């Protein structure tokens, strides 16, 4: 009885922990593909899970930070969604590649032209962004998620260090330090480097396989010759043995 009570209590505790932690995994979040280095460019994905059992997500609106504006924002075509990029004038122009930028993207909106994100599914909304600021460690994006039943969930509460995560946290992009040589790499650069490394590895493997194949062929030929010699010797021995019996 004691053992069964302990098991039951443990199961109940586990269910409680899962129930309390579940909301933390269900909010809109943002992550880079590769790295998001300060002063560089990056591809970032907004991950949007559908939290409702009776409605689909049909719209996502992402608002960009005004204290660290991004001049370059390019969405990737996403089947089943229409995308709109909204720009606004800056109070203070930005310097980028020797040119003054007087406006920056303030909002990106995706609207479903099909079923949207149905219950039990999630979707990623990718953007190429830059130039990332060098004077902050993170960027907060306030997001609005609209469902097919007209419900709007506002993911706009910016998490504060040292405090519990809010009920509706805003997506926060963590920025990594720029490389020491001053080169601000992008996800595309990393993909290219990975491709080159893979090509070198493939070439090395092919050469190794070729050498192994040559060695295997040589071994097979040697064994074949030995087999023929042994076979011939056996036949000769049989013939001689037969003659001896006949003479006897």
TORPABA-669495 format. One line per field, with one value per residue: residue number from 1; chain; x, y, z of N, C-alpha, C, O, CB in turn. Coordinates in steps of 0.2 Angstrom, whole numbers, plus 5000, padded with zeros to 4 digits. Glycine has a CB too. Example, Ala and Ser with C-alpha at 12.3 -4.5 7.8 and 13.67 -1.06 7.14 Angstrom:
# residues 2
i	(1/2) $
ch	(A/A) $
npx	(5066/5064) $
npy	(4972/4989) $
npz	(5039/5035) $
capx	(5062/5068) $
capy	(4978/4995) $
capz	(5039/5036) $
cpx	(5066/5064) $
cpy	(4984/5000) $
cpz	(5039/5039) $
opx	(5071/5067) $
opy	(4983/5006) $
opz	(5042/5040) $
cbpx	(5057/5070) $
cbpy	(4978/4997) $
cbpz	(5045/5029) $
END
This chain:
# residues 248
i	(1/2/3/4/5/6/7/8/9/10/11/12/13/14/15/16/17/18/19/20/21/22/23/24/25/26/27/28/29/30/31/32/33/34/35/36/37/38/39/40/41/42/43/44/45/46/47/48/49/50/51/52/53/54/55/56/57/58/59/60/61/62/63/64/65/66/67/68/69/70/71/72/73/74/75/76/77/78/79/80/81/82/83/84/85/86/87/88/89/90/91/92/93/94/95/96/97/98/99/100/101/102/103/104/105/106/107/108/109/110/111/112/113/114/115/116/117/118/119/120/121/122/123/124/125/126/127/128/129/130/131/132/133/134/135/136/137/138/139/140/141/142/143/144/145/146/147/148/149/150/151/152/153/154/155/156/157/158/159/160/161/162/163/164/165/166/167/168/169/170/171/172/173/174/175/176/177/178/179/180/181/182/183/184/185/186/187/188/189/190/191/192/193/194/195/196/197/198/199/200/201/202/203/204/205/206/207/208/209/210/211/212/213/214/215/216/217/218/219/220/221/222/223/224/225/226/227/228/229/230/231/232/233/234/235/236/237/238/239/240/241/242/243/244/245/246/247/248) $
ch	(A/A/A/A/A/A/A/A/A/A/A/A/A/A/A/A/A/A/A/A/A/A/A/A/A/A/A/A/A/A/A/A/A/A/A/A/A/A/A/A/A/A/A/A/A/A/A/A/A/A/A/A/A/A/A/A/A/A/A/A/A/A/A/A/A/A/A/A/A/A/A/A/A/A/A/A/A/A/A/A/A/A/A/A/A/A/A/A/A/A/A/A/A/A/A/A/A/A/A/A/A/A/A/A/A/A/A/A/A/A/A/A/A/A/A/A/A/A/A/A/A/A/A/A/A/A/A/A/A/A/A/A/A/A/A/A/A/A/A/A/A/A/A/A/A/A/A/A/A/A/A/A/A/A/A/A/A/A/A/A/A/A/A/A/A/A/A/A/A/A/A/A/A/A/A/A/A/A/A/A/A/A/A/A/A/A/A/A/A/A/A/A/A/A/A/A/A/A/A/A/A/A/A/A/A/A/A/A/A/A/A/A/A/A/A/A/A/A/A/A/A/A/A/A/A/A/A/A/A/A/A/A/A/A/A/A/A/A/A/A/A/A/A/A/A/A/A/A) $
npx	(5004/5010/5020/5012/5005/5016/5020/5008/5008/5019/5016/5006/5012/5021/5012/5007/5018/5021/5009/5010/5022/5019/5013/5025/5031/5023/5022/5024/5040/5057/5071/5088/5094/5107/5119/5116/5125/5131/5131/5130/5122/5107/5097/5082/5069/5052/5044/5028/5016/5000/4988/4975/4961/4950/4951/4960/4977/4977/4984/4998/5007/5021/5030/5043/5058/5059/5069/5081/5082/5080/5086/5086/5075/5070/5057/5055/5047/5032/5022/5005/5003/5001/5012/5016/5026/5029/5035/5043/5046/5061/5066/5079/5091/5099/5116/5122/5133/5139/5129/5114/5100/5084/5072/5064/5060/5045/5035/5030/5018/5010/4997/4985/4981/4974/4971/4979/4987/4983/4975/4985/4997/5012/5021/5035/5041/5051/5064/5076/5087/5095/5106/5112/5111/5125/5126/5118/5112/5101/5086/5069/5054/5037/5023/5007/4995/4983/4967/4956/4944/4943/4949/4962/4979/4991/5007/5017/5023/5038/5051/5059/5075/5079/5066/5051/5045/5033/5016/5012/5024/5035/5043/5060/5076/5092/5108/5124/5141/5152/5164/5181/5189/5182/5174/5157/5148/5136/5121/5121/5134/5139/5133/5139/5152/5150/5146/5158/5166/5160/5161/5175/5176/5169/5176/5188/5183/5179/5191/5197/5188/5191/5204/5203/5194/5203/5212/5205/5201/5214/5217/5207/5211/5223/5220/5211/5221/5229/5219/5217/5230/5230/5220/5224/5235/5228/5221/5232/5238/5228/5227/5240/5239/5229/5235/5245/5238/5233/5244/5248) $
npy	(4994/5006/5008/5009/5021/5030/5029/5034/5047/5052/5052/5061/5073/5074/5076/5088/5097/5096/5102/5115/5119/5119/5130/5138/5133/5136/5149/5162/5163/5168/5163/5163/5157/5148/5160/5176/5189/5203/5218/5212/5202/5192/5177/5175/5166/5166/5157/5150/5142/5134/5136/5133/5122/5123/5132/5140/5148/5163/5174/5184/5197/5206/5217/5228/5233/5250/5257/5251/5251/5242/5243/5234/5222/5207/5197/5179/5170/5162/5148/5149/5160/5178/5192/5207/5221/5234/5251/5264/5282/5287/5295/5298/5298/5283/5277/5268/5258/5269/5277/5287/5282/5285/5279/5264/5247/5244/5235/5218/5209/5194/5186/5173/5165/5153/5139/5142/5140/5126/5117/5109/5110/5119/5134/5141/5157/5165/5178/5189/5199/5215/5229/5221/5228/5235/5239/5232/5218/5210/5209/5214/5209/5213/5204/5200/5188/5181/5172/5161/5162/5176/5179/5187/5186/5194/5195/5203/5207/5211/5201/5202/5203/5192/5192/5182/5174/5182/5180/5182/5183/5193/5189/5187/5190/5184/5191/5188/5190/5200/5193/5192/5197/5206/5203/5201/5188/5178/5168/5162/5163/5154/5142/5140/5138/5126/5118/5118/5111/5099/5095/5093/5083/5073/5071/5066/5054/5047/5045/5037/5026/5022/5018/5008/4999/4996/4989/4978/4972/4968/4959/4949/4944/4938/4928/4921/4916/4908/4899/4892/4887/4878/4870/4864/4857/4847/4840/4834/4826/4817/4810/4804/4796/4787/4781/4774/4765/4757/4751/4744) $
npz	(5000/5004/4994/4983/4986/4986/4972/4966/4972/4966/4952/4952/4956/4945/4935/4939/4938/4924/4920/4925/4918/4905/4898/4896/4885/4875/4869/4857/4849/4845/4836/4830/4814/4815/4820/4828/4827/4834/4825/4813/4800/4800/4798/4805/4814/4818/4829/4829/4838/4838/4850/4852/4853/4845/4835/4822/4819/4810/4808/4810/4818/4819/4829/4827/4837/4842/4848/4844/4829/4813/4798/4786/4782/4776/4771/4769/4755/4760/4758/4757/4765/4765/4765/4773/4773/4784/4784/4794/4797/4804/4819/4822/4810/4803/4800/4787/4779/4774/4770/4774/4782/4783/4786/4793/4795/4804/4806/4803/4794/4793/4784/4783/4768/4767/4776/4787/4803/4809/4823/4834/4827/4822/4815/4806/4804/4793/4793/4785/4793/4797/4799/4813/4830/4839/4852/4862/4870/4867/4857/4858/4852/4850/4848/4840/4839/4830/4830/4821/4826/4829/4841/4849/4854/4864/4863/4872/4883/4890/4895/4911/4918/4932/4936/4937/4922/4912/4909/4895/4887/4876/4861/4861/4855/4857/4856/4849/4853/4842/4830/4833/4823/4817/4807/4802/4802/4792/4792/4780/4776/4785/4781/4768/4772/4779/4768/4760/4769/4770/4757/4756/4765/4759/4747/4753/4759/4748/4741/4751/4750/4737/4738/4747/4740/4729/4736/4741/4729/4725/4735/4733/4720/4723/4732/4723/4714/4722/4726/4714/4712/4723/4720/4708/4712/4721/4711/4704/4714/4716/4704/4704/4715/4711/4700/4707/4715/4704/4699/4710) $
capx	(5000/5014/5023/5007/5004/5022/5019/5002/5010/5024/5013/5002/5017/5023/5007/5007/5024/5019/5004/5013/5027/5016/5012/5031/5033/5018/5021/5028/5047/5061/5078/5092/5097/5115/5120/5114/5130/5131/5134/5130/5115/5105/5091/5078/5063/5047/5040/5021/5012/4993/4987/4968/4959/4944/4952/4967/4980/4976/4987/5004/5009/5027/5032/5050/5060/5060/5075/5086/5078/5083/5085/5085/5071/5067/5054/5055/5040/5029/5016/4999/5003/5003/5016/5016/5031/5028/5041/5041/5052/5065/5067/5086/5093/5104/5121/5123/5137/5141/5123/5110/5094/5079/5066/5066/5054/5042/5031/5029/5012/5008/4990/4984/4976/4972/4969/4983/4990/4978/4976/4990/5003/5016/5024/5040/5040/5058/5066/5083/5087/5101/5112/5110/5114/5131/5126/5113/5113/5095/5080/5062/5049/5031/5019/5000/4993/4975/4964/4950/4937/4944/4953/4969/4983/4996/5013/5020/5027/5046/5054/5064/5080/5078/5059/5047/5042/5026/5011/5012/5031/5037/5049/5067/5082/5098/5113/5130/5147/5155/5170/5187/5192/5177/5169/5151/5146/5129/5119/5123/5141/5141/5131/5144/5158/5148/5146/5164/5169/5156/5164/5181/5175/5166/5182/5192/5180/5179/5198/5198/5184/5194/5210/5200/5192/5209/5216/5200/5202/5220/5217/5203/5215/5228/5216/5209/5226/5230/5214/5218/5236/5229/5215/5228/5239/5224/5220/5238/5239/5223/5229/5246/5236/5225/5240/5249/5233/5232/5250/5248) $
capy	(5000/5012/5008/5012/5028/5034/5030/5039/5054/5054/5053/5067/5078/5075/5079/5095/5100/5097/5107/5122/5121/5118/5137/5141/5131/5137/5156/5164/5164/5169/5160/5164/5151/5149/5165/5183/5192/5211/5222/5208/5201/5185/5175/5173/5162/5167/5150/5151/5136/5135/5134/5132/5116/5124/5138/5141/5154/5165/5181/5185/5203/5206/5224/5229/5238/5257/5259/5249/5250/5238/5246/5229/5217/5204/5190/5173/5168/5156/5146/5149/5166/5184/5195/5214/5224/5241/5255/5271/5287/5287/5301/5300/5294/5278/5277/5261/5257/5276/5281/5289/5279/5289/5275/5257/5242/5245/5230/5213/5205/5188/5184/5167/5165/5147/5136/5145/5135/5122/5115/5103/5112/5126/5136/5146/5163/5167/5185/5191/5206/5218/5227/5221/5234/5233/5242/5229/5210/5207/5213/5211/5210/5212/5200/5198/5181/5181/5166/5161/5165/5183/5180/5190/5185/5199/5193/5210/5208/5210/5198/5206/5199/5192/5191/5177/5175/5184/5176/5183/5185/5195/5185/5190/5188/5185/5193/5185/5195/5200/5190/5197/5200/5211/5200/5199/5182/5177/5161/5160/5161/5147/5137/5140/5135/5119/5115/5117/5106/5093/5093/5090/5076/5068/5069/5062/5048/5044/5043/5031/5021/5020/5014/5002/4995/4993/4984/4972/4969/4964/4953/4944/4941/4934/4922/4917/4912/4903/4894/4888/4882/4872/4865/4860/4852/4842/4836/4830/4821/4812/4806/4800/4791/4782/4776/4769/4759/4753/4747/4739) $
capz	(5000/5004/4988/4978/4987/4983/4965/4965/4973/4961/4946/4953/4956/4938/4931/4941/4935/4917/4919/4926/4913/4898/4895/4894/4879/4870/4867/4851/4851/4840/4836/4824/4810/4815/4825/4827/4829/4834/4820/4807/4797/4802/4797/4811/4813/4823/4829/4831/4840/4839/4857/4853/4850/4840/4830/4818/4819/4804/4807/4815/4817/4823/4829/4828/4842/4840/4851/4840/4822/4808/4791/4781/4784/4770/4772/4764/4753/4764/4755/4761/4768/4762/4770/4772/4777/4785/4786/4797/4797/4810/4823/4821/4804/4804/4796/4785/4773/4772/4768/4779/4782/4786/4788/4795/4796/4810/4807/4798/4796/4789/4785/4780/4763/4767/4783/4793/4807/4812/4830/4835/4823/4823/4809/4807/4799/4793/4790/4785/4796/4798/4802/4820/4834/4843/4859/4866/4870/4864/4854/4860/4847/4852/4843/4840/4836/4829/4828/4816/4830/4831/4847/4848/4860/4863/4866/4872/4890/4889/4901/4915/4922/4939/4938/4933/4915/4912/4906/4888/4885/4870/4858/4863/4851/4860/4851/4851/4851/4835/4830/4835/4817/4815/4802/4804/4797/4792/4792/4773/4776/4788/4776/4763/4775/4780/4762/4758/4773/4768/4750/4757/4768/4754/4743/4757/4760/4741/4740/4755/4748/4731/4740/4750/4735/4726/4741/4741/4723/4724/4739/4729/4715/4726/4735/4718/4711/4727/4726/4708/4713/4727/4717/4703/4716/4723/4706/4703/4719/4715/4698/4706/4720/4707/4697/4712/4716/4698/4699/4715) $
cpx	(5004/5017/5018/5005/5010/5021/5014/5004/5015/5021/5009/5007/5020/5018/5006/5012/5023/5014/5006/5018/5025/5016/5019/5033/5028/5017/5025/5035/5051/5068/5081/5093/5104/5116/5117/5119/5129/5134/5133/5123/5114/5099/5088/5072/5058/5043/5033/5017/5005/4991/4979/4966/4953/4945/4959/4970/4980/4980/4993/5007/5015/5029/5039/5052/5061/5067/5081/5083/5083/5081/5083/5081/5068/5064/5055/5048/5038/5023/5010/4998/5005/5007/5016/5022/5030/5034/5038/5047/5055/5066/5074/5088/5099/5110/5122/5127/5138/5135/5118/5103/5089/5072/5068/5059/5051/5037/5031/5023/5011/5001/4989/4979/4973/4969/4973/4986/4985/4980/4981/4996/5006/5019/5030/5040/5047/5059/5073/5083/5094/5101/5110/5114/5120/5131/5120/5114/5107/5090/5074/5057/5042/5026/5012/4998/4985/4973/4958/4944/4938/4947/4960/4973/4989/5002/5018/5023/5034/5048/5059/5069/5079/5071/5056/5045/5035/5022/5011/5019/5032/5043/5055/5072/5088/5104/5120/5136/5149/5161/5176/5190/5188/5173/5163/5148/5138/5127/5121/5130/5143/5139/5136/5150/5156/5148/5153/5167/5166/5159/5171/5181/5173/5172/5187/5190/5180/5186/5199/5195/5188/5200/5208/5198/5197/5212/5211/5201/5208/5220/5213/5207/5220/5225/5214/5215/5229/5226/5215/5224/5234/5224/5219/5232/5235/5222/5226/5239/5234/5225/5235/5243/5233/5230/5244/5244/5233/5238/5251/5243) $
cpy	(5006/5013/5011/5019/5032/5035/5035/5046/5057/5056/5060/5073/5079/5078/5087/5099/5101/5102/5114/5124/5122/5125/5140/5139/5133/5144/5157/5166/5166/5167/5162/5157/5152/5154/5172/5187/5200/5214/5218/5207/5193/5183/5172/5170/5164/5160/5152/5145/5138/5132/5133/5125/5117/5130/5137/5148/5157/5172/5181/5192/5204/5214/5224/5234/5245/5260/5257/5247/5246/5240/5240/5223/5214/5197/5185/5171/5162/5154/5146/5155/5172/5188/5203/5217/5232/5245/5262/5275/5287/5294/5303/5295/5289/5279/5269/5261/5264/5280/5282/5285/5282/5285/5268/5253/5243/5239/5225/5209/5200/5186/5178/5168/5158/5145/5139/5139/5132/5119/5109/5104/5118/5127/5141/5151/5166/5174/5185/5198/5208/5225/5227/5226/5231/5235/5238/5221/5207/5212/5210/5213/5208/5209/5199/5192/5181/5174/5167/5163/5172/5184/5183/5189/5189/5197/5199/5211/5206/5207/5202/5201/5198/5191/5185/5179/5177/5179/5176/5186/5187/5191/5190/5187/5189/5186/5190/5190/5194/5196/5195/5200/5205/5209/5198/5194/5182/5170/5158/5158/5155/5141/5135/5136/5128/5115/5113/5111/5099/5090/5090/5083/5071/5066/5064/5055/5044/5041/5037/5025/5018/5015/5008/4997/4992/4988/4977/4968/4965/4958/4947/4941/4936/4927/4918/4913/4907/4897/4889/4884/4877/4867/4861/4855/4846/4837/4831/4825/4816/4807/4802/4794/4786/4778/4771/4763/4754/4748/4742/4733) $
cpz	(5000/4998/4983/4979/4985/4976/4963/4966/4968/4955/4946/4953/4949/4934/4932/4938/4927/4915/4920/4921/4906/4895/4893/4887/4873/4867/4860/4853/4845/4841/4830/4820/4810/4821/4823/4830/4829/4828/4813/4805/4799/4799/4803/4810/4819/4823/4833/4832/4840/4846/4858/4850/4845/4836/4827/4819/4811/4802/4812/4813/4822/4823/4831/4833/4839/4843/4847/4833/4817/4801/4786/4784/4778/4772/4767/4762/4757/4761/4760/4765/4764/4767/4768/4776/4778/4788/4789/4797/4804/4813/4822/4815/4806/4798/4794/4779/4770/4769/4774/4777/4786/4788/4789/4796/4803/4812/4801/4799/4791/4790/4780/4774/4762/4774/4789/4797/4811/4819/4830/4831/4825/4816/4811/4802/4799/4790/4790/4787/4797/4797/4810/4824/4837/4850/4863/4865/4867/4861/4856/4854/4849/4846/4845/4836/4836/4827/4824/4819/4832/4837/4845/4855/4859/4867/4867/4878/4889/4896/4905/4919/4929/4941/4934/4926/4915/4908/4898/4886/4878/4867/4859/4859/4855/4855/4854/4850/4844/4835/4831/4829/4814/4809/4805/4800/4797/4792/4785/4772/4779/4784/4771/4766/4776/4774/4759/4762/4771/4761/4751/4760/4764/4749/4746/4758/4753/4740/4744/4753/4742/4733/4743/4745/4731/4730/4741/4735/4722/4729/4736/4724/4717/4728/4729/4715/4716/4727/4720/4709/4717/4724/4712/4707/4719/4717/4704/4708/4718/4709/4700/4710/4716/4703/4701/4714/4711/4698/4704/4714) $
opx	(5003/5018/5020/5004/5009/5023/5015/5003/5014/5023/5009/5005/5021/5020/5005/5011/5024/5015/5004/5018/5028/5018/5019/5037/5030/5013/5029/5036/5048/5071/5078/5094/5107/5114/5116/5119/5126/5140/5135/5118/5118/5095/5090/5068/5060/5040/5033/5015/5003/4992/4977/4969/4952/4940/4964/4966/4982/4981/4992/5008/5015/5031/5042/5048/5065/5069/5087/5082/5089/5075/5079/5084/5064/5067/5056/5044/5042/5018/5011/4993/5009/5005/5017/5022/5029/5037/5033/5053/5052/5067/5076/5088/5102/5108/5124/5125/5138/5136/5118/5100/5090/5068/5073/5054/5055/5036/5031/5022/5012/4998/4991/4974/4971/4966/4970/4987/4981/4985/4980/5001/5003/5019/5029/5038/5049/5055/5077/5080/5099/5096/5107/5120/5121/5135/5118/5117/5107/5091/5073/5057/5040/5026/5010/5000/4982/4976/4955/4939/4934/4948/4963/4971/4993/5002/5022/5026/5036/5047/5063/5067/5078/5070/5059/5044/5031/5024/5010/5019/5029/5047/5055/5073/5090/5104/5121/5134/5150/5164/5175/5193/5189/5169/5162/5145/5135/5132/5123/5132/5147/5142/5137/5152/5161/5150/5154/5171/5170/5160/5172/5184/5175/5172/5189/5193/5181/5186/5202/5197/5188/5201/5211/5199/5197/5214/5214/5201/5209/5223/5215/5206/5221/5228/5214/5214/5230/5228/5214/5224/5236/5225/5218/5233/5237/5222/5225/5241/5236/5224/5235/5246/5233/5229/5245/5246/5232/5238/5253/5243) $
opy	(5011/5019/5016/5023/5038/5040/5039/5050/5062/5061/5064/5078/5085/5082/5091/5105/5107/5106/5119/5130/5124/5126/5144/5142/5131/5146/5153/5170/5165/5167/5162/5152/5155/5153/5173/5189/5202/5212/5221/5211/5189/5188/5168/5172/5163/5159/5154/5141/5144/5126/5130/5123/5112/5132/5134/5153/5154/5174/5180/5194/5204/5216/5221/5239/5245/5264/5260/5241/5247/5240/5242/5220/5217/5193/5187/5171/5157/5158/5144/5156/5172/5188/5205/5216/5235/5243/5264/5273/5286/5299/5309/5289/5290/5281/5265/5263/5265/5286/5278/5286/5283/5288/5265/5256/5242/5237/5227/5207/5201/5186/5177/5171/5156/5149/5139/5134/5135/5119/5104/5100/5122/5123/5144/5150/5170/5177/5183/5202/5204/5228/5232/5227/5225/5233/5241/5219/5201/5218/5204/5219/5203/5212/5199/5192/5181/5171/5172/5165/5174/5190/5180/5191/5189/5197/5200/5217/5200/5210/5205/5196/5204/5190/5182/5184/5174/5175/5171/5192/5184/5189/5196/5181/5195/5182/5191/5195/5189/5196/5201/5206/5208/5213/5194/5196/5184/5166/5152/5153/5151/5136/5129/5132/5123/5109/5107/5107/5094/5084/5085/5079/5065/5060/5060/5050/5038/5036/5032/5020/5011/5010/5002/4991/4986/4982/4972/4962/4959/4953/4941/4934/4931/4922/4912/4907/4901/4891/4883/4878/4871/4861/4855/4849/4840/4831/4825/4819/4810/4801/4796/4789/4780/4772/4766/4758/4748/4742/4736/4728) $
opz	(4997/4995/4979/4975/4982/4973/4958/4962/4966/4951/4942/4950/4947/4930/4928/4935/4925/4911/4916/4920/4902/4889/4888/4884/4867/4863/4858/4858/4839/4846/4824/4824/4806/4827/4817/4836/4824/4827/4808/4807/4801/4797/4807/4805/4825/4818/4838/4827/4842/4847/4863/4845/4841/4833/4830/4819/4807/4797/4818/4807/4828/4817/4835/4834/4834/4840/4848/4831/4818/4800/4781/4789/4774/4775/4761/4766/4758/4761/4766/4769/4760/4773/4762/4783/4773/4792/4788/4797/4809/4809/4821/4816/4811/4793/4798/4773/4763/4767/4779/4772/4792/4792/4786/4796/4808/4818/4796/4805/4785/4796/4775/4775/4757/4777/4794/4794/4816/4821/4826/4830/4829/4812/4816/4796/4803/4786/4794/4785/4797/4795/4812/4823/4839/4854/4868/4860/4866/4862/4855/4852/4851/4841/4851/4830/4841/4822/4823/4816/4836/4839/4841/4860/4854/4873/4862/4879/4888/4901/4901/4922/4932/4947/4929/4925/4919/4905/4895/4884/4873/4871/4857/4860/4856/4850/4860/4846/4841/4841/4829/4830/4809/4807/4809/4794/4802/4791/4784/4769/4777/4784/4769/4762/4775/4774/4757/4760/4771/4761/4748/4759/4764/4748/4744/4757/4753/4737/4742/4753/4741/4730/4742/4746/4729/4727/4741/4735/4720/4727/4736/4723/4715/4727/4730/4713/4714/4727/4720/4707/4716/4725/4711/4704/4719/4718/4703/4706/4719/4710/4698/4710/4718/4703/4699/4714/4712/4696/4703/4718) $
cbpx	(4995/5020/5025/5000/5003/5028/5018/4996/5013/5030/5008/4998/5023/5025/5000/5007/5031/5017/4998/5016/5033/5010/5009/5036/5034/5011/5024/5024/5050/5062/5077/5098/5094/5118/5128/5107/5137/5134/5141/5133/5115/5105/5091/5078/5064/5043/5044/5017/5014/4989/4988/4964/4956/4938/4951/4966/4987/4969/4983/5010/5004/5033/5028/5054/5066/5054/5076/5089/5076/5081/5091/5092/5066/5073/5046/5059/5040/5029/5017/4999/5008/4996/5023/5009/5038/5022/5045/5038/5049/5072/5065/5090/5095/5101/5128/5117/5134/5146/5119/5109/5094/5077/5060/5070/5056/5038/5024/5035/5006/5012/4986/4981/4979/4977/4969/4978/4995/4976/4969/4987/5001/5021/5019/5047/5035/5062/5063/5086/5084/5107/5117/5111/5109/5137/5124/5106/5114/5092/5081/5060/5050/5027/5022/4996/4996/4973/4962/4950/4936/4937/4953/4969/4986/4993/5017/5015/5023/5049/5057/5061/5087/5081/5055/5041/5043/5026/5004/5006/5036/5038/5048/5068/5082/5100/5113/5132/5152/5155/5171/5192/5194/5181/5173/5146/5149/5125/5112/5121/5145/5137/5124/5146/5160/5141/5142/5169/5167/5149/5164/5185/5170/5161/5186/5194/5173/5177/5203/5196/5177/5196/5214/5195/5187/5214/5216/5193/5202/5226/5214/5197/5218/5232/5210/5206/5232/5231/5207/5219/5241/5225/5210/5232/5242/5218/5218/5244/5238/5216/5231/5251/5232/5221/5246/5251/5226/5231/5256/5246) $
cbpy	(5000/5011/5002/5007/5029/5030/5023/5037/5054/5049/5047/5067/5077/5068/5076/5096/5096/5090/5106/5122/5116/5115/5142/5139/5123/5136/5160/5170/5158/5177/5153/5167/5150/5152/5165/5184/5191/5213/5223/5202/5201/5185/5169/5179/5155/5173/5145/5156/5133/5132/5140/5138/5111/5125/5145/5139/5154/5167/5187/5180/5209/5202/5228/5230/5235/5261/5258/5242/5256/5230/5250/5227/5219/5203/5191/5167/5167/5159/5139/5143/5166/5188/5193/5218/5223/5242/5257/5270/5294/5284/5301/5298/5298/5271/5280/5257/5253/5276/5277/5297/5271/5295/5275/5257/5235/5251/5232/5209/5210/5182/5190/5161/5167/5142/5129/5149/5138/5116/5112/5097/5112/5126/5139/5142/5168/5163/5190/5190/5205/5215/5232/5214/5237/5236/5249/5231/5208/5203/5214/5214/5205/5219/5193/5205/5175/5186/5162/5154/5160/5186/5174/5198/5177/5206/5187/5215/5204/5216/5191/5211/5201/5197/5197/5174/5169/5191/5177/5187/5181/5202/5184/5191/5191/5179/5201/5179/5194/5207/5186/5193/5195/5217/5194/5205/5176/5181/5160/5165/5167/5147/5138/5146/5138/5119/5119/5123/5107/5094/5099/5095/5077/5071/5075/5065/5049/5049/5048/5033/5023/5026/5018/5003/4999/4999/4987/4975/4974/4969/4955/4948/4947/4938/4925/4922/4917/4906/4897/4893/4887/4875/4869/4865/4855/4845/4840/4835/4825/4815/4811/4804/4794/4786/4781/4773/4762/4757/4752/4742) $
cbpz	(5006/5010/4985/4978/4995/4986/4962/4969/4980/4960/4945/4959/4960/4935/4932/4949/4936/4914/4923/4933/4914/4898/4899/4900/4879/4873/4872/4847/4854/4839/4838/4825/4803/4809/4826/4829/4826/4841/4821/4808/4790/4809/4791/4816/4813/4822/4833/4826/4846/4833/4862/4850/4855/4845/4834/4811/4821/4802/4807/4814/4819/4821/4834/4821/4846/4842/4858/4843/4819/4809/4789/4779/4789/4765/4773/4767/4746/4771/4752/4766/4774/4760/4770/4773/4774/4790/4780/4804/4795/4809/4830/4827/4798/4804/4799/4784/4767/4766/4763/4779/4784/4782/4783/4801/4794/4811/4809/4797/4795/4791/4782/4785/4756/4765/4783/4798/4812/4808/4833/4833/4816/4828/4804/4807/4802/4789/4795/4778/4803/4794/4801/4823/4839/4840/4859/4864/4877/4870/4846/4866/4840/4855/4842/4838/4840/4824/4834/4813/4836/4831/4851/4846/4860/4866/4862/4871/4895/4887/4900/4920/4920/4943/4936/4938/4911/4908/4908/4886/4887/4869/4851/4870/4844/4864/4850/4848/4857/4832/4823/4839/4812/4812/4798/4805/4799/4786/4793/4768/4779/4795/4773/4760/4781/4783/4757/4759/4781/4767/4746/4762/4774/4750/4741/4764/4762/4735/4742/4762/4746/4727/4745/4755/4730/4724/4748/4742/4717/4727/4746/4726/4710/4732/4739/4712/4710/4734/4725/4702/4716/4734/4713/4699/4722/4726/4700/4702/4726/4714/4692/4709/4725/4702/4693/4719/4718/4692/4699/4722) $
END
